[in-house]
Amino acid sequence: MKTAILATLAATAAAFAPAQVAKTTTALNAFETELGAQPPLGFFDPLGLLDSADQERFDRLRYVEIKHG
């Protein structure tokens, strides 16, 4: 009985322990200094349109966004 209570307490304590978060880098760090990248989000690309884009593609998409609103 005591081991069951002890196991329950250990499981409960583990449930509230902070999760380990790995630090990863992405290709989006190349656009972190662009106009519009603000903390805390930084460069925000929710659709992933620029995951494998270069500066030319970024400039084209920005031009189209400004042109069409």
Biopython code that builds the backbone (N, CA, C, O; Angstrom):
import numpy as np
from Bio.PDB.StructureBuilder import StructureBuilder

atoms = [
    (1, "MET", "N", (0.816, -1.187, 0.000)),
    (1, "MET", "CA", (0.000, 0.000, 0.000)),
    (1, "MET", "C", (0.873, 1.269, 0.000)),
    (1, "MET", "O", (0.588, 2.250, -0.687)),
    (2, "LYS", "N", (1.937, 1.202, 0.795)),
    (2, "LYS", "CA", (2.822, 2.361, 0.867)),
    (2, "LYS", "C", (3.511, 2.605, -0.467)),
    (2, "LYS", "O", (3.714, 3.755, -0.856)),
    (3, "THR", "N", (3.872, 1.537, -1.173)),
    (3, "THR", "CA", (4.542, 1.714, -2.463)),
    (3, "THR", "C", (3.594, 2.311, -3.489)),
    (3, "THR", "O", (4.027, 3.077, -4.350)),
    (4, "ALA", "N", (2.314, 1.981, -3.417)),
    (4, "ALA", "CA", (1.337, 2.551, -4.339)),
    (4, "ALA", "C", (1.186, 4.047, -4.100)),
    (4, "ALA", "O", (1.105, 4.824, -5.051)),
    (5, "ILE", "N", (1.149, 4.445, -2.858)),
    (5, "ILE", "CA", (1.041, 5.864, -2.522)),
    (5, "ILE", "C", (2.314, 6.598, -2.944)),
    (5, "ILE", "O", (2.249, 7.703, -3.483)),
    (6, "LEU", "N", (3.453, 5.988, -2.701)),
    (6, "LEU", "CA", (4.726, 6.602, -3.084)),
    (6, "LEU", "C", (4.833, 6.746, -4.602)),
    (6, "LEU", "O", (5.309, 7.767, -5.099)),
    (7, "ALA", "N", (4.393, 5.733, -5.332)),
    (7, "ALA", "CA", (4.421, 5.791, -6.797)),
    (7, "ALA", "C", (3.488, 6.882, -7.318)),
    (7, "ALA", "O", (3.823, 7.580, -8.275)),
    (8, "THR", "N", (2.326, 7.030, -6.695)),
    (8, "THR", "CA", (1.381, 8.073, -7.093)),
    (8, "THR", "C", (1.966, 9.460, -6.847)),
    (8, "THR", "O", (1.826, 10.352, -7.684)),
    (9, "LEU", "N", (2.615, 9.643, -5.711)),
    (9, "LEU", "CA", (3.235, 10.933, -5.418)),
    (9, "LEU", "C", (4.366, 11.260, -6.400)),
    (9, "LEU", "O", (4.519, 12.408, -6.817)),
    (10, "ALA", "N", (5.148, 10.256, -6.762)),
    (10, "ALA", "CA", (6.243, 10.464, -7.713)),
    (10, "ALA", "C", (5.702, 10.824, -9.093)),
    (10, "ALA", "O", (6.252, 11.693, -9.770)),
    (11, "ALA", "N", (4.626, 10.158, -9.510)),
    (11, "ALA", "CA", (4.027, 10.458, -10.815)),
    (11, "ALA", "C", (3.426, 11.859, -10.829)),
    (11, "ALA", "O", (3.518, 12.571, -11.829)),
    (12, "THR", "N", (2.819, 12.246, -9.729)),
    (12, "THR", "CA", (2.233, 13.584, -9.643)),
    (12, "THR", "C", (3.322, 14.654, -9.705)),
    (12, "THR", "O", (3.152, 15.674, -10.373)),
    (13, "ALA", "N", (4.419, 14.429, -9.024)),
    (13, "ALA", "CA", (5.517, 15.398, -9.034)),
    (13, "ALA", "C", (6.143, 15.496, -10.420)),
    (13, "ALA", "O", (6.536, 16.583, -10.841)),
    (14, "ALA", "N", (6.240, 14.388, -11.128)),
    (14, "ALA", "CA", (6.828, 14.392, -12.469)),
    (14, "ALA", "C", (5.934, 15.128, -13.464)),
    (14, "ALA", "O", (6.421, 15.680, -14.451)),
    (15, "ALA", "N", (4.638, 15.136, -13.206)),
    (15, "ALA", "CA", (3.713, 15.798, -14.123)),
    (15, "ALA", "C", (3.893, 17.309, -14.132)),
    (15, "ALA", "O", (3.593, 17.964, -15.131)),
    (16, "PHE", "N", (4.381, 17.867, -13.030)),
    (16, "PHE", "CA", (4.541, 19.311, -12.935)),
    (16, "PHE", "C", (5.977, 19.775, -13.120)),
    (16, "PHE", "O", (6.267, 20.956, -12.932)),
    (17, "ALA", "N", (6.868, 18.887, -13.479)),
    (17, "ALA", "CA", (8.262, 19.254, -13.722)),
    (17, "ALA", "C", (8.359, 19.962, -15.075)),
    (17, "ALA", "O", (7.632, 19.606, -16.002)),
    (18, "PRO", "N", (9.235, 20.948, -15.205)),
    (18, "PRO", "CA", (9.361, 21.645, -16.486)),
    (18, "PRO", "C", (9.937, 20.717, -17.560)),
    (18, "PRO", "O", (10.824, 19.906, -17.294)),
    (19, "ALA", "N", (9.420, 20.857, -18.755)),
    (19, "ALA", "CA", (9.873, 20.038, -19.873)),
    (19, "ALA", "C", (11.191, 20.582, -20.415)),
    (19, "ALA", "O", (11.420, 21.791, -20.392)),
    (20, "GLN", "N", (12.039, 19.715, -20.890)),
    (20, "GLN", "CA", (13.299, 20.115, -21.498)),
    (20, "GLN", "C", (13.030, 20.586, -22.924)),
    (20, "GLN", "O", (12.398, 19.876, -23.706)),
    (21, "VAL", "N", (13.506, 21.777, -23.259)),
    (21, "VAL", "CA", (13.294, 22.353, -24.573)),
    (21, "VAL", "C", (14.648, 22.463, -25.270)),
    (21, "VAL", "O", (15.585, 23.061, -24.741)),
    (22, "ALA", "N", (14.734, 21.885, -26.450)),
    (22, "ALA", "CA", (15.978, 21.945, -27.211)),
    (22, "ALA", "C", (16.027, 23.257, -27.997)),
    (22, "ALA", "O", (15.013, 23.712, -28.528)),
    (23, "LYS", "N", (17.184, 23.841, -28.063)),
    (23, "LYS", "CA", (17.374, 25.070, -28.813)),
    (23, "LYS", "C", (17.717, 24.711, -30.258)),
    (23, "LYS", "O", (18.718, 24.039, -30.508)),
    (24, "THR", "N", (16.904, 25.150, -31.198)),
    (24, "THR", "CA", (17.152, 24.848, -32.603)),
    (24, "THR", "C", (17.284, 26.143, -33.383)),
    (24, "THR", "O", (16.728, 27.171, -32.994)),
    (25, "THR", "N", (18.009, 26.092, -34.467)),
    (25, "THR", "CA", (18.125, 27.242, -35.345)),
    (25, "THR", "C", (17.471, 26.898, -36.669)),
    (25, "THR", "O", (17.419, 25.735, -37.070)),
    (26, "THR", "N", (16.977, 27.915, -37.334)),
    (26, "THR", "CA", (16.323, 27.710, -38.623)),
    (26, "THR", "C", (16.924, 28.644, -39.648)),
    (26, "THR", "O", (17.728, 29.519, -39.325)),
    (27, "ALA", "N", (16.525, 28.444, -40.873)),
    (27, "ALA", "CA", (16.985, 29.313, -41.948)),
    (27, "ALA", "C", (16.369, 30.702, -41.838)),
    (27, "ALA", "O", (16.853, 31.643, -42.468)),
    (28, "LEU", "N", (15.312, 30.842, -41.049)),
    (28, "LEU", "CA", (14.648, 32.131, -40.916)),
    (28, "LEU", "C", (15.505, 33.149, -40.189)),
    (28, "LEU", "O", (15.201, 34.342, -40.228)),
    (29, "ASN", "N", (16.558, 32.716, -39.532)),
    (29, "ASN", "CA", (17.444, 33.660, -38.850)),
    (29, "ASN", "C", (18.078, 34.630, -39.834)),
    (29, "ASN", "O", (18.562, 35.686, -39.424)),
    (30, "ALA", "N", (18.088, 34.302, -41.114)),
    (30, "ALA", "CA", (18.663, 35.188, -42.115)),
    (30, "ALA", "C", (17.826, 36.452, -42.270)),
    (30, "ALA", "O", (18.348, 37.480, -42.701)),
    (31, "PHE", "N", (16.548, 36.399, -41.931)),
    (31, "PHE", "CA", (15.654, 37.541, -42.109)),
    (31, "PHE", "C", (15.306, 38.223, -40.794)),
    (31, "PHE", "O", (14.380, 39.033, -40.755)),
    (32, "GLU", "N", (16.026, 37.916, -39.710)),
    (32, "GLU", "CA", (15.727, 38.482, -38.401)),
    (32, "GLU", "C", (15.979, 39.985, -38.341)),
    (32, "GLU", "O", (15.391, 40.666, -37.500)),
    (33, "THR", "N", (16.828, 40.516, -39.197)),
    (33, "THR", "CA", (17.139, 41.946, -39.143)),
    (33, "THR", "C", (16.295, 42.769, -40.106)),
    (33, "THR", "O", (16.484, 43.982, -40.199)),
    (34, "GLU", "N", (15.384, 42.152, -40.814)),
    (34, "GLU", "CA", (14.547, 42.866, -41.781)),
    (34, "GLU", "C", (13.524, 43.749, -41.071)),
    (34, "GLU", "O", (13.177, 43.513, -39.914)),
    (35, "LEU", "N", (13.056, 44.755, -41.776)),
    (35, "LEU", "CA", (12.043, 45.650, -41.263)),
    (35, "LEU", "C", (10.764, 44.862, -40.987)),
    (35, "LEU", "O", (10.284, 44.134, -41.856)),
    (36, "GLY", "N", (10.219, 45.002, -39.798)),
    (36, "GLY", "CA", (9.001, 44.284, -39.432)),
    (36, "GLY", "C", (9.241, 43.113, -38.511)),
    (36, "GLY", "O", (8.285, 42.605, -37.924)),
    (37, "ALA", "N", (10.455, 42.664, -38.359)),
    (37, "ALA", "CA", (10.776, 41.583, -37.425)),
    (37, "ALA", "C", (10.889, 42.191, -36.034)),
    (37, "ALA", "O", (11.834, 42.927, -35.747)),
    (38, "GLN", "N", (9.921, 41.882, -35.167)),
    (38, "GLN", "CA", (9.867, 42.500, -33.849)),
    (38, "GLN", "C", (9.825, 41.441, -32.761)),
    (38, "GLN", "O", (9.278, 40.358, -32.966)),
    (39, "PRO", "N", (10.400, 41.748, -31.610)),
    (39, "PRO", "CA", (10.310, 40.821, -30.490)),
    (39, "PRO", "C", (8.873, 40.755, -29.986)),
    (39, "PRO", "O", (8.175, 41.758, -30.132)),
    (40, "PRO", "N", (8.394, 39.728, -29.439)),
    (40, "PRO", "CA", (9.065, 38.486, -29.105)),
    (40, "PRO", "C", (9.033, 37.464, -30.236)),
    (40, "PRO", "O", (9.694, 36.431, -30.136)),
    (41, "LEU", "N", (8.288, 37.720, -31.304)),
    (41, "LEU", "CA", (8.174, 36.732, -32.382)),
    (41, "LEU", "C", (9.364, 36.741, -33.316)),
    (41, "LEU", "O", (9.736, 35.697, -33.852)),
    (42, "GLY", "N", (9.958, 37.880, -33.518)),
    (42, "GLY", "CA", (11.029, 37.964, -34.500)),
    (42, "GLY", "C", (10.432, 37.936, -35.892)),
    (42, "GLY", "O", (9.406, 38.567, -36.144)),
    (43, "PHE", "N", (11.055, 37.221, -36.781)),
    (43, "PHE", "CA", (10.536, 37.093, -38.139)),
    (43, "PHE", "C", (9.416, 36.066, -38.133)),
    (43, "PHE", "O", (9.648, 34.906, -37.790)),
    (44, "PHE", "N", (8.199, 36.469, -38.509)),
    (44, "PHE", "CA", (7.010, 35.630, -38.401)),
    (44, "PHE", "C", (6.608, 35.130, -39.778)),
    (44, "PHE", "O", (6.193, 35.919, -40.626)),
    (45, "ASP", "N", (6.725, 33.835, -40.009)),
    (45, "ASP", "CA", (6.365, 33.206, -41.275)),
    (45, "ASP", "C", (5.526, 31.957, -40.969)),
    (45, "ASP", "O", (6.048, 30.844, -41.032)),
    (46, "PRO", "N", (4.237, 32.121, -40.641)),
    (46, "PRO", "CA", (3.433, 30.984, -40.202)),
    (46, "PRO", "C", (3.169, 29.959, -41.294)),
    (46, "PRO", "O", (2.952, 28.789, -40.980)),
    (47, "LEU", "N", (3.178, 30.348, -42.555)),
    (47, "LEU", "CA", (2.910, 29.402, -43.641)),
    (47, "LEU", "C", (4.175, 28.721, -44.145)),
    (47, "LEU", "O", (4.094, 27.777, -44.931)),
    (48, "GLY", "N", (5.314, 29.173, -43.716)),
    (48, "GLY", "CA", (6.571, 28.565, -44.139)),
    (48, "GLY", "C", (6.925, 28.870, -45.584)),
    (48, "GLY", "O", (7.578, 28.062, -46.244)),
    (49, "LEU", "N", (6.506, 30.020, -46.084)),
    (49, "LEU", "CA", (6.781, 30.379, -47.474)),
    (49, "LEU", "C", (8.260, 30.631, -47.733)),
    (49, "LEU", "O", (8.723, 30.505, -48.867)),
    (50, "LEU", "N", (8.998, 30.983, -46.694)),
    (50, "LEU", "CA", (10.409, 31.331, -46.871)),
    (50, "LEU", "C", (11.351, 30.328, -46.210)),
    (50, "LEU", "O", (12.481, 30.676, -45.870)),
    (51, "ASP", "N", (10.901, 29.095, -46.025)),
    (51, "ASP", "CA", (11.755, 28.095, -45.383)),
    (51, "ASP", "C", (13.033, 27.849, -46.169)),
    (51, "ASP", "O", (14.100, 27.694, -45.575)),
    (52, "SER", "N", (12.945, 27.810, -47.473)),
    (52, "SER", "CA", (14.141, 27.567, -48.286)),
    (52, "SER", "C", (14.352, 28.703, -49.289)),
    (52, "SER", "O", (14.788, 28.470, -50.416)),
    (53, "ALA", "N", (14.043, 29.921, -48.874)),
    (53, "ALA", "CA", (14.136, 31.060, -49.779)),
    (53, "ALA", "C", (15.439, 31.819, -49.586)),
    (53, "ALA", "O", (16.058, 31.766, -48.523)),
    (54, "ASP", "N", (15.836, 32.515, -50.623)),
    (54, "ASP", "CA", (17.004, 33.370, -50.536)),
    (54, "ASP", "C", (16.547, 34.829, -50.442)),
    (54, "ASP", "O", (15.347, 35.098, -50.381)),
    (55, "GLN", "N", (17.473, 35.746, -50.431)),
    (55, "GLN", "CA", (17.154, 37.161, -50.275)),
    (55, "GLN", "C", (16.320, 37.672, -51.445)),
    (55, "GLN", "O", (15.438, 38.509, -51.251)),
    (56, "GLU", "N", (16.582, 37.187, -52.650)),
    (56, "GLU", "CA", (15.834, 37.624, -53.830)),
    (56, "GLU", "C", (14.352, 37.252, -53.706)),
    (56, "GLU", "O", (13.482, 38.066, -54.012)),
    (57, "ARG", "N", (14.069, 36.040, -53.264)),
    (57, "ARG", "CA", (12.681, 35.588, -53.079)),
    (57, "ARG", "C", (11.997, 36.403, -51.976)),
    (57, "ARG", "O", (10.833, 36.780, -52.112)),
    (58, "PHE", "N", (12.713, 36.670, -50.901)),
    (58, "PHE", "CA", (12.173, 37.484, -49.813)),
    (58, "PHE", "C", (11.815, 38.874, -50.311)),
    (58, "PHE", "O", (10.735, 39.380, -50.006)),
    (59, "ASP", "N", (12.710, 39.503, -51.076)),
    (59, "ASP", "CA", (12.458, 40.844, -51.592)),
    (59, "ASP", "C", (11.259, 40.852, -52.537)),
    (59, "ASP", "O", (10.463, 41.790, -52.512)),
    (60, "ARG", "N", (11.122, 39.824, -53.365)),
    (60, "ARG", "CA", (9.984, 39.727, -54.294)),
    (60, "ARG", "C", (8.665, 39.612, -53.527)),
    (60, "ARG", "O", (7.701, 40.305, -53.853)),
    (61, "LEU", "N", (8.613, 38.758, -52.526)),
    (61, "LEU", "CA", (7.391, 38.607, -51.747)),
    (61, "LEU", "C", (7.051, 39.880, -50.977)),
    (61, "LEU", "O", (5.879, 40.226, -50.835)),
    (62, "ARG", "N", (8.066, 40.571, -50.482)),
    (62, "ARG", "CA", (7.820, 41.827, -49.773)),
    (62, "ARG", "C", (7.281, 42.884, -50.743)),
    (62, "ARG", "O", (6.372, 43.638, -50.396)),
    (63, "TYR", "N", (7.837, 42.939, -51.950)),
    (63, "TYR", "CA", (7.366, 43.889, -52.955)),
    (63, "TYR", "C", (5.904, 43.622, -53.299)),
    (63, "TYR", "O", (5.108, 44.559, -53.368)),
    (64, "VAL", "N", (5.540, 42.366, -53.515)),
    (64, "VAL", "CA", (4.167, 42.018, -53.851)),
    (64, "VAL", "C", (3.219, 42.327, -52.690)),
    (64, "VAL", "O", (2.094, 42.778, -52.905)),
    (65, "GLU", "N", (3.668, 42.087, -51.481)),
    (65, "GLU", "CA", (2.842, 42.377, -50.302)),
    (65, "GLU", "C", (2.580, 43.880, -50.176)),
    (65, "GLU", "O", (1.459, 44.292, -49.876)),
    (66, "ILE", "N", (3.592, 44.685, -50.399)),
    (66, "ILE", "CA", (3.422, 46.136, -50.312)),
    (66, "ILE", "C", (2.527, 46.640, -51.458)),
    (66, "ILE", "O", (1.689, 47.520, -51.262)),
    (67, "LYS", "N", (2.715, 46.079, -52.629)),
    (67, "LYS", "CA", (1.936, 46.513, -53.797)),
    (67, "LYS", "C", (0.452, 46.206, -53.631)),
    (67, "LYS", "O", (-0.399, 47.044, -53.933)),
    (68, "HIS", "N", (0.147, 45.018, -53.156)),
    (68, "HIS", "CA", (-1.253, 44.580, -53.095)),
    (68, "HIS", "C", (-1.890, 44.734, -51.720)),
    (68, "HIS", "O", (-3.085, 44.484, -51.562)),
    (69, "GLY", "N", (-1.123, 45.134, -50.747)),
    (69, "GLY", "CA", (-1.666, 45.409, -49.417)),
    (69, "GLY", "C", (-1.842, 44.256, -48.581)),
    (69, "GLY", "O", (-2.292, 44.381, -47.443)),
]
sb = StructureBuilder()
sb.init_structure("model")
sb.init_model(0)
sb.init_chain("A")
sb.init_seg("    ")
for serial, (resi, resn, name, xyz) in enumerate(atoms, 1):
    if name == "N":
        sb.init_residue(resn, " ", resi, " ")
    sb.init_atom(name, np.array(xyz, "f"), 0.0, 1.0, " ", f" {name:<3s}", serial, name[0])
structure = sb.get_structure()
